């Protein structure tokens, strides 16, 4: 019985491996770097932050890509309600991109995935720095223009975290994080 299961599983896997080999020419790995203009809303206060992100991913075919990103904050801000200082320390994400090629050198894509962020906040009333982290579903739209065959200039808007409770916060309140990214990708 065990041998039969192994044979049946093998029969199901082998066609997938064969199909993967057939589609391998469409596989295009890439790496990129972008700058994010991040808008955060928390406790009714708003802060504008900046971050630098690195990306690694691969187009599995002309219409679908998988992407991971990691970044760190480079600009902190004080929220406009409580005057608390807020700094993004880390941002991580895993995304699926649905791609619509408009031309050989122009692509539009939709983004769906998960993002995790870590912040340091210093409330104006206590002056003690605290760490906050949150994770949630993300979605967005992007645009790529290829000035060279392997180099793309990107512009992307994403709602990174939308109305989720953040752990470690004063009141377990809601947080919204969105961003506009400008950067470049190199396709290997």
WOCORPE-V401510 format. One line per field, one symbol per residue. ss: DSSP state (H for helix, E for strand, L for the rest). psi: psi as a letter, one per 40 degrees, with the letter a starting at -180 (. if undefined). burial: I if it has 9 or more other C-alpha atoms within 8 Angstrom, else O. A space follows every 50 residues. Layout:
ss=???
psi=???
burial=???
This chain:
ss=LHHHHHHHHHHHHHHHHHHHHHHHHHLEEEEEEEEEEEEEEELLEEEEEE EEEEEEEEEEELLEEEEEEEEEEEELEELLLLLLEEEEEEEEEEEEEEEE EEELLEEEEEEEEEEEEEEEEELLLLLLEEEEEEEEEEEEEEEEEEEELL EEEEEEEEEEEEEEELELLLLLLEEEEEEEEEEEEEEL
psi=ddddddddddddddddddddddeddehgiiiihihhhhhihhfeiiihii ihiiihahhdaeehiiiiiiiiiehiihiedefhhhhhdihiihihhhhh hdidehiiiihhaiihihihhghdddehhiiiiiiiiiiaiihhhgdide hhhihhhhhdhhfihhieidefaihhhiihihaiihh.
burial=OOOOOOOOOOOOOOOOOOOOOOIOOIIIIIIIIIIIIIIIIIOOIIIIII IIIIIIIIIIIOIIIIIIIIIIIIOIIIIOOOIIIIIIIIIIIIIIIIIO IOOOIIIIIIIIIIIIIIIIIIIIOOOOOOIIIIIIIIIIIIIIIIOOOO IIIIIIIIIIIIOIIIOOOOOIIIIIIIIIIIIIIIIO
